[in-house]
């Protein structure tokens, strides 16, 4: 199994260009199945999750053509088929095939989706929503069988503003008779990205990006086209890296508004940067200050950025806290940072970080995608060498991470 060798201590200069967002792209590919013939998605990141989604498209007899970062998907020969567990378990987003196949065929067979182990992660809100639209859902030994004679638009209230449930129900509702209203919908940019793709196909959707989304179903749908939004979590990760080890490091091709909550926290900590709407330039913050962070749904501080941000807090003088409100178990990487010299303790959903602590290299096993990114950032500022095992989890979500970091002066290589 390949590992990542990171030698810390270099300051990083130059430009890192942000890729298309993993969490948008993994919803857009399944959404393309709603088109009768072709659709085109630009700026698709080359990451492991996309490779697996393309394998699922093959199972569904769907043709596609990948030209650099553009994917043209042709569903002319699309056939509904059970999605095998060895593919669906590779990522959480495989659940989006529930919404699209239900919309298009009124029948889906798929095993329970996978994803990072960061808490219980039930999909009850998706299932309740499908049922509200008129589907019957059976769970037989880890496999969902979802069937509907027809779907009928309705009013759905989400108990929690779940990203996955909002997108999945929006997808399913495109195949329902009449109007579906999703209340307490998630407002993340990924939802706007998917809605704009669906609208380009001919779907009638209003309110994406707000808490109430209205979908009028059963429209003529074809010829979708969209570009994947820049990855706000990748952008946040590299901006935090700039605060840790930048020397005029520029992060380019992002949407500043999408990472506003992180930029506000960086200012709290004392990080200075120059920014326009699409790029940010910054250098290492010499004396970061402690702060308190609570993760929230968008536009609040994203849970996916708290793990990389923790590394910055290890360099801040005093006691910082993170209160995680989205997932119940997302401090594994913070625990591993202790092996590099950090002073972190977690109790329930609260993490305490006491700084400033110098970090030193260690051999660590990557526990999850964003936790892996955090360990990598720590390795880049640590004394000596850090060896990260189980790096496929990092490669799941960060396109060309080794090349991007090497290009700005990081000493990082994949070793066997
Ligand atoms: C998505 C992102 C993930 C990010 C998360 C929150 C993808 C592929 N993944 O995950 O990177 O961390 O948003 O921004 O886009 N919940 C339920 N029942 C449900 C659905 C969710 O209880 O039916 C709970 C979850 O267990 C979790 C919370 O709601 O505690 C947030 O989940 P959700 O917003 O759905 O996240 P995901 O779509 O899984």
Boltz pocket constraint, residues with backbone or C-beta under 6 A from the ligand:
constraints:
  - pocket:
      binder: B
      contacts: [[A, 23], [A, 24], [A, 26], [A, 92], [A, 93], [A, 119], [A, 120], [A, 121], [A, 122], [A, 123], [A, 124], [A, 125], [A, 126], [A, 127], [A, 160], [A, 161], [A, 162], [A, 163], [A, 164], [A, 165], [A, 186], [A, 190], [A, 302], [A, 303], [A, 304], [A, 325], [A, 326], [A, 327], [A, 328]]
      max_distance: 6.0
